[in-house]
Amino acid sequence: QVDLVESGGGLVQPGGSLRLSCVVSGNIASISVFAWYRQAPGKQRDLVASISEYGNNRIKYVDSVKDRFTISRDANILALQMNSLKPEDTALYLCFSQTTWGSNSWGRGTQVIVSS
């Protein structure tokens, strides 16, 4: 079993920065993919960035956040550094993990609001 708890969201002005963190607990060694998703009100949940523990091209970003967001993992902390934030980045940001046998886990999310 894997548990995920996010933090770091908040209200920020356009052009500002936030750093999201996700504390991962449980069988971390079984996880093959870590990721951040986001869901805006009334919209579907979309992948923002992911880290694969295996293979080539291990880090991926959705085009809209490339060169602004950076995903990283240090032991049991998954982070998302978000720079040059835009109003369209406003969403609930959720931490995600998938084990080598395809079991998925989700956190409850942390809200990010980008507004002047």
Secondary structure, DSSP 4 states (H G I P E B T S, - for coil): -EEEEEE--EEE-TT--EEEEEEEEE-GGGEEEEEEEEE-TTS-EEEEEEEESSSSS-EEE-GGGTTTEEEEEETTEEEEEE-S--GGG-EEEEEEEEETT--EEE---EEEEE--
